């Protein structure tokens, strides 16, 4: 799963970071389903396809080689933003994690 961790100054307000997350989510066709003071989750709003779901169940690709989950072309189905404060470094820690799956 792709993960991005950043440290930003405490002057970056949590509400501003959540607003940026909301705008980008909307632009990329993700819908925010959960928003708390420290966590937000957005899911992909792509249309459901039974064919795609069934094809993901097969362990082999068209060429006959085994699929590697690490390099899979599967789209990210959800993104989670988590904010925390690192008192030792005096900064705000941003963790952005992509989740795969249907």
Residue, then its C-alpha position, 0 to 999 in steps of 0.5 A: x500500500x502506498x504511504x506518504x508521511x510528511x512533517x509540516x510546521x504547527x502553523x499549518x492548521x488542521x482545518x486547512x489540511x482537511x480542506x485541501x484533502x476535501x478539494x483534492x478528493x472531490x477533483x479525483x472523484x473520491x467521496x469523503x465517508x469519514x471525517x474526524x478531528x484527526x482522521x479523514x477517509x475518502x473512497x473511490x466513486x468509480x462505477x461498479x463493474x461485475x466483470x472487473x470484480x470477477x477478473x480480480x479473483x483470478x490469480x493469473x494475468x493474460x500472459x500466464x504469469x502470476x500477478x504481484x500485488x505490489x506492482x498490481x495495476x489495481x486502482x486505489x479504492x480508498x485514501x486515509x489522511x491522519x494528522x498527529x502532533x509530534x511534540x518532540x520535533x514541534x511539528x504536525x505529522x501528516x500520514x496519507x495512506x492509499x488502500x486497495x480493494x473493492 
